[in-house]
Amino acid sequence: MKNSLNTEDTLENSGLTEEEQLLFSNARPRAYEPYPIKAVEDFANWARANSLWILAFGTGCGAIELRPLMTARFDANRFGVAGRPTPRQSSVFIIGGYASVKTLKRIIRSYEQMQGPKFVICLGICPINGGMYFDSYNTINQFDQYIPVDLYATGCMPRPEALVASIMALQKKIKAGECDGANRYVENFDWYKANQKKVIKNWDMPDYNW
Amino acid sequence: MIFDSMNEWLSKAGYFSLTLLIVTFYGLFVGALIERIIAKVQGRIGIPYSQPFINILKNFFKRTAISHGIMFYLGPVFRIAGGIGTLAFIPVIYGSEMFSNFSTAGDLFLVIYFMFFGQLGMALGAGESGHPYSAIGIARGLSQMTAYEVPFALAVISIVIQYDTLSLTEIVAAQQGGWQNWTVITNWVATLAAMLALLGMTGYSPFDIFLAPQEIPIGPPTEFHSAYLSLLQTNRALFGATKLILFMNLFFGGATGWGELMIKTFLIYMVAIVVGVAFPRFRVDQAIRFFFKIPTLIGVMSIIYAQMLLTA
């Protein structure tokens, strides 16, 4: 398993059987430059910041804090936030609290299927240092070793107000052009993959889920 | 040849592009307005009016887009071709040279064909995306379409018998001279059948079985993203507004100005919205059985009614 990734243009997909390898793409993802004209890129960032579609995938106990966002009390629709049931159309992934190794595999699959630019908000203390699960055998302690993170909303659990505040902070960061998680992921792809494969023992998916 | 000269054709095309732009923007705006009304019902503030425009821009500015094959590319293109084609043959403003589009070149049946065309193109495109929920959404959408087209087609046949013409302009012309001449008064049976079909067409509750975000992640467009999705969203606004304009022309006396058009189409849309916020979603079999029962019966009755009007 160690160092199974090469630096050539194609991925090995060694976790798949030969039959399955024919079914999946083995192309490497590539990084995307911003638009050469700054005004266009700023305009694009403004549009991205004001239309945040959240992937409706609750990965931990914090997912319960996502639901009130759409209710009359918090009404995140005001800020252009909407839930999307499919990773293809969403641009924000909210990691709701602790990520177990089993969930991490699904998080990676969903994250890679999202179309860039994509943003990740980590909710709660657990993705930062493991929180109360720091010595658990199946919980990820430091989440940004596996997926690039743009913003943390710490606490156990942060209330929906904190989530709304962090969404607004994310909007500021996006408008400033500082959220390039998708590019960071691609540029350090081998490092992220090696980390992921270190914890996920039954790696039976392609190296990049197109 | 319908057009006398190249110049006339060019000016027609120019006017049509303008109509297309206005109708698309109106569709997007009224979409946001409806979202805000639904939000008010739920005690929320709702999205800003600019949200649909920003969503389209955001999807257009996405950096990556993956493909599932040629039909996957063509699906949204067919869909928007259906939307543009439907609008092209509808007289948007009655008596206006500028906004009558190509309504002299095609009749009601061509418009109805174009309404089918977009849906079928989308079915092919979403089918190639390979997502199981897309296939389920397509199966549901097409069967519901088959169901609501029956009362709608019967209502249209009834109107064609009543006015003895297939031309939309002539149908609108026959309804001029006051509200007592509108089809909704003169042939209320056909209007009732068509308005019930409209509930299925707009795809709000209780007939949102093909999108159904909570059970089959938004159905046919599950795999569509980035620029494909912005094309689909543009078409959703355009096609939605076009259908309302068609209904306005057929049943509510058409419009002689943009203000009248906007008021009438908004009120027609509100019928679907009021039903939508009041009712939960039907199951697939319930939705399809509904259209085959009462609306179809009303549609058959409307043809008899139109025949009675002629003989009376």
Boltz contact constraints between the chains, C-beta under 6 A:
constraints:
  - contact:
      token1: [A, 32]
      token2: [B, 63]
      max_distance: 6.0
  - contact:
      token1: [A, 44]
      token2: [B, 61]
      max_distance: 6.0
  - contact:
      token1: [A, 47]
      token2: [B, 54]
      max_distance: 6.0
  - contact:
      token1: [A, 47]
      token2: [B, 57]
      max_distance: 6.0
  - contact:
      token1: [A, 47]
      token2: [B, 58]
      max_distance: 6.0
  - contact:
      token1: [A, 47]
      token2: [B, 61]
      max_distance: 6.0
  - contact:
      token1: [A, 48]
      token2: [B, 58]
      max_distance: 6.0
  - contact:
      token1: [A, 50]
      token2: [B, 54]
      max_distance: 6.0
  - contact:
      token1: [A, 51]
      token2: [B, 54]
      max_distance: 6.0
  - contact:
      token1: [A, 51]
      token2: [B, 55]
      max_distance: 6.0
  - contact:
      token1: [A, 51]
      token2: [B, 58]
      max_distance: 6.0
  - contact:
      token1: [A, 72]
      token2: [B, 43]
      max_distance: 6.0
  - contact:
      token1: [A, 72]
      token2: [B, 44]
      max_distance: 6.0
  - contact:
      token1: [A, 75]
      token2: [B, 44]
      max_distance: 6.0
  - contact:
      token1: [A, 75]
      token2: [B, 45]
      max_distance: 6.0
  - contact:
      token1: [A, 77]
      token2: [B, 46]
      max_distance: 6.0
  - contact:
      token1: [A, 77]
      token2: [B, 47]
      max_distance: 6.0
  - contact:
      token1: [A, 78]
      token2: [B, 45]
      max_distance: 6.0
  - contact:
      token1: [A, 80]
      token2: [B, 51]
      max_distance: 6.0
  - contact:
      token1: [A, 85]
      token2: [B, 213]
      max_distance: 6.0
  - contact:
      token1: [A, 85]
      token2: [B, 217]
      max_distance: 6.0
  - contact:
      token1: [A, 85]
      token2: [B, 218]
      max_distance: 6.0
  - contact:
      token1: [A, 86]
      token2: [B, 217]
      max_distance: 6.0
  - contact:
      token1: [A, 86]
      token2: [B, 222]
      max_distance: 6.0
  - contact:
      token1: [A, 88]
      token2: [B, 223]
      max_distance: 6.0
  - contact:
      token1: [A, 88]
      token2: [B, 225]
      max_distance: 6.0
  - contact:
      token1: [A, 89]
      token2: [B, 225]
      max_distance: 6.0
  - contact:
      token1: [A, 115]
      token2: [B, 62]
      max_distance: 6.0
  - contact:
      token1: [A, 115]
      token2: [B, 64]
      max_distance: 6.0
  - contact:
      token1: [A, 115]
      token2: [B, 225]
      max_distance: 6.0
  - contact:
      token1: [A, 115]
      token2: [B, 226]
      max_distance: 6.0
  - contact:
      token1: [A, 116]
      token2: [B, 63]
      max_distance: 6.0
  - contact:
      token1: [A, 116]
      token2: [B, 64]
      max_distance: 6.0
  - contact:
      token1: [A, 117]
      token2: [B, 63]
      max_distance: 6.0
  - contact:
      token1: [A, 210]
      token2: [B, 66]
      max_distance: 6.0
